[in-house]
């Protein structure tokens, strides 16, 4: 049984906790990548961390989609604005990587990590707000 509860007392899946885990994985992967730019580095650790983050994010999303009674309207309202803000932030970071001439393979991994970041944080924010709403 989940310990996360909505405002109405219903048990909800640990979506925020899983999403934070996915975020931690891409942050560690990003730090690893940044520490090795511009020199040659094994991409295996970063790819492994990215794959794990994607898997955890997918599990969180599937669990969330299984929730029937939820403040979906509020979730969309918060999520779309947060997605806009974090997409801009991720885009600015992507531009920095491109201007710094990050090698193509490393840039691809970093781009995918930024995509996880740009989706993951809005999910955390929207879920955290909507789970405390009644109805909607």
PyMOL commands that place a pseudoatom at each C-alpha (Angstrom):
pseudoatom trace, name=CA, resn=UNK, resi=1, chain=A, elem=C, hetatm=0, pos=[0.000, 0.000, 0.000]
pseudoatom trace, name=CA, resn=UNK, resi=2, chain=A, elem=C, hetatm=0, pos=[1.269, 3.427, -0.908]
pseudoatom trace, name=CA, resn=UNK, resi=3, chain=A, elem=C, hetatm=0, pos=[1.903, 6.010, 1.766]
pseudoatom trace, name=CA, resn=UNK, resi=4, chain=A, elem=C, hetatm=0, pos=[1.106, 8.889, -0.610]
pseudoatom trace, name=CA, resn=UNK, resi=5, chain=A, elem=C, hetatm=0, pos=[-2.398, 10.183, -0.160]
pseudoatom trace, name=CA, resn=UNK, resi=6, chain=A, elem=C, hetatm=0, pos=[-4.565, 12.664, -1.916]
pseudoatom trace, name=CA, resn=UNK, resi=7, chain=A, elem=C, hetatm=0, pos=[-6.446, 15.442, -0.197]
pseudoatom trace, name=CA, resn=UNK, resi=8, chain=A, elem=C, hetatm=0, pos=[-9.493, 13.154, -0.113]
pseudoatom trace, name=CA, resn=UNK, resi=9, chain=A, elem=C, hetatm=0, pos=[-7.652, 10.383, 1.738]
pseudoatom trace, name=CA, resn=UNK, resi=10, chain=A, elem=C, hetatm=0, pos=[-7.274, 8.008, -1.229]
pseudoatom trace, name=CA, resn=UNK, resi=11, chain=A, elem=C, hetatm=0, pos=[-4.056, 6.079, -1.573]
pseudoatom trace, name=CA, resn=UNK, resi=12, chain=A, elem=C, hetatm=0, pos=[-2.078, 7.207, -4.596]
pseudoatom trace, name=CA, resn=UNK, resi=13, chain=A, elem=C, hetatm=0, pos=[0.966, 5.610, -6.217]
pseudoatom trace, name=CA, resn=UNK, resi=14, chain=A, elem=C, hetatm=0, pos=[4.434, 7.000, -5.433]
pseudoatom trace, name=CA, resn=UNK, resi=15, chain=A, elem=C, hetatm=0, pos=[4.613, 9.029, -8.647]
pseudoatom trace, name=CA, resn=UNK, resi=16, chain=A, elem=C, hetatm=0, pos=[6.517, 11.977, -7.164]
pseudoatom trace, name=CA, resn=UNK, resi=17, chain=A, elem=C, hetatm=0, pos=[9.003, 9.723, -5.421]
pseudoatom trace, name=CA, resn=UNK, resi=18, chain=A, elem=C, hetatm=0, pos=[9.715, 7.792, -8.615]
pseudoatom trace, name=CA, resn=UNK, resi=19, chain=A, elem=C, hetatm=0, pos=[9.995, 10.990, -10.638]
pseudoatom trace, name=CA, resn=UNK, resi=20, chain=A, elem=C, hetatm=0, pos=[12.495, 12.413, -8.138]
pseudoatom trace, name=CA, resn=UNK, resi=21, chain=A, elem=C, hetatm=0, pos=[14.478, 9.181, -8.499]
pseudoatom trace, name=CA, resn=UNK, resi=22, chain=A, elem=C, hetatm=0, pos=[14.514, 9.610, -12.281]
pseudoatom trace, name=CA, resn=UNK, resi=23, chain=A, elem=C, hetatm=0, pos=[15.659, 13.198, -11.852]
pseudoatom trace, name=CA, resn=UNK, resi=24, chain=A, elem=C, hetatm=0, pos=[18.477, 12.113, -9.544]
pseudoatom trace, name=CA, resn=UNK, resi=25, chain=A, elem=C, hetatm=0, pos=[19.645, 9.592, -12.139]
pseudoatom trace, name=CA, resn=UNK, resi=26, chain=A, elem=C, hetatm=0, pos=[19.843, 12.185, -14.939]
pseudoatom trace, name=CA, resn=UNK, resi=27, chain=A, elem=C, hetatm=0, pos=[21.546, 14.709, -12.655]
pseudoatom trace, name=CA, resn=UNK, resi=28, chain=A, elem=C, hetatm=0, pos=[24.232, 12.148, -11.791]
pseudoatom trace, name=CA, resn=UNK, resi=29, chain=A, elem=C, hetatm=0, pos=[24.551, 11.277, -15.480]
pseudoatom trace, name=CA, resn=UNK, resi=30, chain=A, elem=C, hetatm=0, pos=[24.792, 14.949, -16.411]
pseudoatom trace, name=CA, resn=UNK, resi=31, chain=A, elem=C, hetatm=0, pos=[27.485, 15.567, -13.816]
pseudoatom trace, name=CA, resn=UNK, resi=32, chain=A, elem=C, hetatm=0, pos=[29.418, 12.567, -15.122]
pseudoatom trace, name=CA, resn=UNK, resi=33, chain=A, elem=C, hetatm=0, pos=[29.141, 13.868, -18.685]
pseudoatom trace, name=CA, resn=UNK, resi=34, chain=A, elem=C, hetatm=0, pos=[30.076, 17.439, -17.757]
pseudoatom trace, name=CA, resn=UNK, resi=35, chain=A, elem=C, hetatm=0, pos=[33.104, 16.229, -15.796]
pseudoatom trace, name=CA, resn=UNK, resi=36, chain=A, elem=C, hetatm=0, pos=[34.409, 14.497, -18.906]
pseudoatom trace, name=CA, resn=UNK, resi=37, chain=A, elem=C, hetatm=0, pos=[33.788, 17.226, -21.495]
pseudoatom trace, name=CA, resn=UNK, resi=38, chain=A, elem=C, hetatm=0, pos=[35.618, 17.824, -23.802]
pseudoatom trace, name=CA, resn=UNK, resi=39, chain=A, elem=C, hetatm=0, pos=[37.869, 14.833, -23.266]
pseudoatom trace, name=CA, resn=UNK, resi=40, chain=A, elem=C, hetatm=0, pos=[37.103, 11.263, -24.277]
pseudoatom trace, name=CA, resn=UNK, resi=41, chain=A, elem=C, hetatm=0, pos=[34.911, 9.429, -21.814]
pseudoatom trace, name=CA, resn=UNK, resi=42, chain=A, elem=C, hetatm=0, pos=[33.123, 6.131, -21.690]
pseudoatom trace, name=CA, resn=UNK, resi=43, chain=A, elem=C, hetatm=0, pos=[29.489, 6.776, -22.524]
pseudoatom trace, name=CA, resn=UNK, resi=44, chain=A, elem=C, hetatm=0, pos=[28.357, 3.519, -20.906]
pseudoatom trace, name=CA, resn=UNK, resi=45, chain=A, elem=C, hetatm=0, pos=[27.761, 4.946, -17.395]
pseudoatom trace, name=CA, resn=UNK, resi=46, chain=A, elem=C, hetatm=0, pos=[25.789, 7.889, -18.785]
pseudoatom trace, name=CA, resn=UNK, resi=47, chain=A, elem=C, hetatm=0, pos=[23.744, 5.651, -21.085]
pseudoatom trace, name=CA, resn=UNK, resi=48, chain=A, elem=C, hetatm=0, pos=[23.014, 3.305, -18.181]
pseudoatom trace, name=CA, resn=UNK, resi=49, chain=A, elem=C, hetatm=0, pos=[21.889, 6.184, -15.964]
pseudoatom trace, name=CA, resn=UNK, resi=50, chain=A, elem=C, hetatm=0, pos=[19.753, 7.623, -18.771]
pseudoatom trace, name=CA, resn=UNK, resi=51, chain=A, elem=C, hetatm=0, pos=[18.133, 4.247, -19.456]
pseudoatom trace, name=CA, resn=UNK, resi=52, chain=A, elem=C, hetatm=0, pos=[17.404, 3.770, -15.750]
pseudoatom trace, name=CA, resn=UNK, resi=53, chain=A, elem=C, hetatm=0, pos=[15.909, 7.279, -15.533]
pseudoatom trace, name=CA, resn=UNK, resi=54, chain=A, elem=C, hetatm=0, pos=[13.697, 6.639, -18.559]
pseudoatom trace, name=CA, resn=UNK, resi=55, chain=A, elem=C, hetatm=0, pos=[12.512, 3.346, -17.071]
pseudoatom trace, name=CA, resn=UNK, resi=56, chain=A, elem=C, hetatm=0, pos=[11.692, 4.921, -13.695]
pseudoatom trace, name=CA, resn=UNK, resi=57, chain=A, elem=C, hetatm=0, pos=[9.909, 7.833, -15.402]
pseudoatom trace, name=CA, resn=UNK, resi=58, chain=A, elem=C, hetatm=0, pos=[7.914, 5.384, -17.520]
pseudoatom trace, name=CA, resn=UNK, resi=59, chain=A, elem=C, hetatm=0, pos=[6.858, 3.432, -14.422]
pseudoatom trace, name=CA, resn=UNK, resi=60, chain=A, elem=C, hetatm=0, pos=[5.779, 6.666, -12.704]
pseudoatom trace, name=CA, resn=UNK, resi=61, chain=A, elem=C, hetatm=0, pos=[3.770, 7.688, -15.769]
pseudoatom trace, name=CA, resn=UNK, resi=62, chain=A, elem=C, hetatm=0, pos=[2.052, 4.303, -16.090]
pseudoatom trace, name=CA, resn=UNK, resi=63, chain=A, elem=C, hetatm=0, pos=[1.154, 4.345, -12.390]
pseudoatom trace, name=CA, resn=UNK, resi=64, chain=A, elem=C, hetatm=0, pos=[-0.234, 7.868, -12.710]
pseudoatom trace, name=CA, resn=UNK, resi=65, chain=A, elem=C, hetatm=0, pos=[-2.309, 6.979, -15.760]
pseudoatom trace, name=CA, resn=UNK, resi=66, chain=A, elem=C, hetatm=0, pos=[-3.895, 4.187, -13.722]
pseudoatom trace, name=CA, resn=UNK, resi=67, chain=A, elem=C, hetatm=0, pos=[-5.373, 6.680, -11.239]
pseudoatom trace, name=CA, resn=UNK, resi=68, chain=A, elem=C, hetatm=0, pos=[-9.032, 7.277, -12.111]
pseudoatom trace, name=CA, resn=UNK, resi=69, chain=A, elem=C, hetatm=0, pos=[-10.191, 9.802, -9.521]
pseudoatom trace, name=CA, resn=UNK, resi=70, chain=A, elem=C, hetatm=0, pos=[-7.668, 12.596, -9.656]
pseudoatom trace, name=CA, resn=UNK, resi=71, chain=A, elem=C, hetatm=0, pos=[-7.644, 16.340, -10.213]
pseudoatom trace, name=CA, resn=UNK, resi=72, chain=A, elem=C, hetatm=0, pos=[-6.650, 15.950, -13.869]
pseudoatom trace, name=CA, resn=UNK, resi=73, chain=A, elem=C, hetatm=0, pos=[-7.721, 19.470, -14.798]
pseudoatom trace, name=CA, resn=UNK, resi=74, chain=A, elem=C, hetatm=0, pos=[-5.433, 20.977, -12.160]
pseudoatom trace, name=CA, resn=UNK, resi=75, chain=A, elem=C, hetatm=0, pos=[-2.681, 18.514, -13.149]
pseudoatom trace, name=CA, resn=UNK, resi=76, chain=A, elem=C, hetatm=0, pos=[-2.853, 19.703, -16.770]
pseudoatom trace, name=CA, resn=UNK, resi=77, chain=A, elem=C, hetatm=0, pos=[-3.006, 23.359, -15.734]
pseudoatom trace, name=CA, resn=UNK, resi=78, chain=A, elem=C, hetatm=0, pos=[0.122, 23.168, -13.587]
pseudoatom trace, name=CA, resn=UNK, resi=79, chain=A, elem=C, hetatm=0, pos=[1.880, 20.653, -15.809]
pseudoatom trace, name=CA, resn=UNK, resi=80, chain=A, elem=C, hetatm=0, pos=[1.556, 22.605, -19.043]
pseudoatom trace, name=CA, resn=UNK, resi=81, chain=A, elem=C, hetatm=0, pos=[2.903, 25.852, -17.558]
pseudoatom trace, name=CA, resn=UNK, resi=82, chain=A, elem=C, hetatm=0, pos=[5.730, 23.988, -15.848]
pseudoatom trace, name=CA, resn=UNK, resi=83, chain=A, elem=C, hetatm=0, pos=[6.473, 22.121, -19.079]
pseudoatom trace, name=CA, resn=UNK, resi=84, chain=A, elem=C, hetatm=0, pos=[6.741, 25.442, -20.902]
pseudoatom trace, name=CA, resn=UNK, resi=85, chain=A, elem=C, hetatm=0, pos=[9.128, 26.850, -18.278]
pseudoatom trace, name=CA, resn=UNK, resi=86, chain=A, elem=C, hetatm=0, pos=[11.340, 23.773, -18.066]
pseudoatom trace, name=CA, resn=UNK, resi=87, chain=A, elem=C, hetatm=0, pos=[11.402, 23.345, -21.853]
pseudoatom trace, name=CA, resn=UNK, resi=88, chain=A, elem=C, hetatm=0, pos=[12.808, 26.862, -22.115]
pseudoatom trace, name=CA, resn=UNK, resi=89, chain=A, elem=C, hetatm=0, pos=[15.355, 26.065, -19.420]
pseudoatom trace, name=CA, resn=UNK, resi=90, chain=A, elem=C, hetatm=0, pos=[16.365, 22.822, -21.154]
pseudoatom trace, name=CA, resn=UNK, resi=91, chain=A, elem=C, hetatm=0, pos=[16.576, 24.644, -24.472]
pseudoatom trace, name=CA, resn=UNK, resi=92, chain=A, elem=C, hetatm=0, pos=[18.941, 27.223, -23.028]
pseudoatom trace, name=CA, resn=UNK, resi=93, chain=A, elem=C, hetatm=0, pos=[21.163, 24.465, -21.636]
pseudoatom trace, name=CA, resn=UNK, resi=94, chain=A, elem=C, hetatm=0, pos=[21.080, 22.697, -25.006]
pseudoatom trace, name=CA, resn=UNK, resi=95, chain=A, elem=C, hetatm=0, pos=[22.200, 25.919, -26.677]
pseudoatom trace, name=CA, resn=UNK, resi=96, chain=A, elem=C, hetatm=0, pos=[25.107, 26.217, -24.248]
pseudoatom trace, name=CA, resn=UNK, resi=97, chain=A, elem=C, hetatm=0, pos=[26.195, 22.647, -25.052]
pseudoatom trace, name=CA, resn=UNK, resi=98, chain=A, elem=C, hetatm=0, pos=[25.948, 23.321, -28.784]
pseudoatom trace, name=CA, resn=UNK, resi=99, chain=A, elem=C, hetatm=0, pos=[27.874, 26.607, -28.547]
pseudoatom trace, name=CA, resn=UNK, resi=100, chain=A, elem=C, hetatm=0, pos=[30.540, 24.854, -26.492]
pseudoatom trace, name=CA, resn=UNK, resi=101, chain=A, elem=C, hetatm=0, pos=[30.916, 22.361, -29.358]
pseudoatom trace, name=CA, resn=UNK, resi=102, chain=A, elem=C, hetatm=0, pos=[30.220, 19.291, -27.254]
pseudoatom trace, name=CA, resn=UNK, resi=103, chain=A, elem=C, hetatm=0, pos=[31.058, 16.190, -29.350]
pseudoatom trace, name=CA, resn=UNK, resi=104, chain=A, elem=C, hetatm=0, pos=[28.054, 14.646, -31.126]
pseudoatom trace, name=CA, resn=UNK, resi=105, chain=A, elem=C, hetatm=0, pos=[27.780, 11.438, -29.081]
pseudoatom trace, name=CA, resn=UNK, resi=106, chain=A, elem=C, hetatm=0, pos=[28.023, 13.298, -25.787]
pseudoatom trace, name=CA, resn=UNK, resi=107, chain=A, elem=C, hetatm=0, pos=[25.592, 15.952, -27.050]
pseudoatom trace, name=CA, resn=UNK, resi=108, chain=A, elem=C, hetatm=0, pos=[23.026, 13.276, -27.914]
pseudoatom trace, name=CA, resn=UNK, resi=109, chain=A, elem=C, hetatm=0, pos=[23.194, 11.781, -24.406]
pseudoatom trace, name=CA, resn=UNK, resi=110, chain=A, elem=C, hetatm=0, pos=[22.984, 15.228, -22.795]
pseudoatom trace, name=CA, resn=UNK, resi=111, chain=A, elem=C, hetatm=0, pos=[20.049, 16.162, -25.033]
pseudoatom trace, name=CA, resn=UNK, resi=112, chain=A, elem=C, hetatm=0, pos=[18.141, 13.051, -23.990]
pseudoatom trace, name=CA, resn=UNK, resi=113, chain=A, elem=C, hetatm=0, pos=[18.923, 13.801, -20.351]
pseudoatom trace, name=CA, resn=UNK, resi=114, chain=A, elem=C, hetatm=0, pos=[17.599, 17.334, -20.823]
pseudoatom trace, name=CA, resn=UNK, resi=115, chain=A, elem=C, hetatm=0, pos=[14.400, 15.899, -22.282]
pseudoatom trace, name=CA, resn=UNK, resi=116, chain=A, elem=C, hetatm=0, pos=[13.932, 13.761, -19.182]
pseudoatom trace, name=CA, resn=UNK, resi=117, chain=A, elem=C, hetatm=0, pos=[14.587, 16.845, -17.030]
pseudoatom trace, name=CA, resn=UNK, resi=118, chain=A, elem=C, hetatm=0, pos=[12.106, 18.949, -19.029]
pseudoatom trace, name=CA, resn=UNK, resi=119, chain=A, elem=C, hetatm=0, pos=[9.322, 16.367, -18.604]
pseudoatom trace, name=CA, resn=UNK, resi=120, chain=A, elem=C, hetatm=0, pos=[10.178, 15.048, -15.159]
pseudoatom trace, name=CA, resn=UNK, resi=121, chain=A, elem=C, hetatm=0, pos=[10.080, 18.249, -13.118]
pseudoatom trace, name=CA, resn=UNK, resi=122, chain=A, elem=C, hetatm=0, pos=[6.714, 19.379, -14.525]
pseudoatom trace, name=CA, resn=UNK, resi=123, chain=A, elem=C, hetatm=0, pos=[5.378, 15.898, -13.683]
pseudoatom trace, name=CA, resn=UNK, resi=124, chain=A, elem=C, hetatm=0, pos=[6.589, 16.269, -10.101]
pseudoatom trace, name=CA, resn=UNK, resi=125, chain=A, elem=C, hetatm=0, pos=[5.126, 19.750, -9.744]
pseudoatom trace, name=CA, resn=UNK, resi=126, chain=A, elem=C, hetatm=0, pos=[1.777, 18.956, -11.380]
pseudoatom trace, name=CA, resn=UNK, resi=127, chain=A, elem=C, hetatm=0, pos=[1.325, 15.717, -9.455]
pseudoatom trace, name=CA, resn=UNK, resi=128, chain=A, elem=C, hetatm=0, pos=[2.276, 17.345, -6.157]
pseudoatom trace, name=CA, resn=UNK, resi=129, chain=A, elem=C, hetatm=0, pos=[-0.326, 20.073, -6.628]
pseudoatom trace, name=CA, resn=UNK, resi=130, chain=A, elem=C, hetatm=0, pos=[-3.100, 17.911, -8.089]
pseudoatom trace, name=CA, resn=UNK, resi=131, chain=A, elem=C, hetatm=0, pos=[-2.909, 15.168, -5.475]
pseudoatom trace, name=CA, resn=UNK, resi=132, chain=A, elem=C, hetatm=0, pos=[-3.991, 17.658, -2.838]
pseudoatom trace, name=CA, resn=UNK, resi=133, chain=A, elem=C, hetatm=0, pos=[-7.011, 18.892, -4.804]
pseudoatom trace, name=CA, resn=UNK, resi=134, chain=A, elem=C, hetatm=0, pos=[-10.490, 17.547, -4.225]
pseudoatom trace, name=CA, resn=UNK, resi=135, chain=A, elem=C, hetatm=0, pos=[-12.234, 16.670, -7.463]
pseudoatom trace, name=CA, resn=UNK, resi=136, chain=A, elem=C, hetatm=0, pos=[-11.446, 18.328, -10.744]
for i in range(1, 136): cmd.bond("trace and resi %d" % i, "trace and resi %d" % (i + 1))
show_as sticks, trace
zoom trace
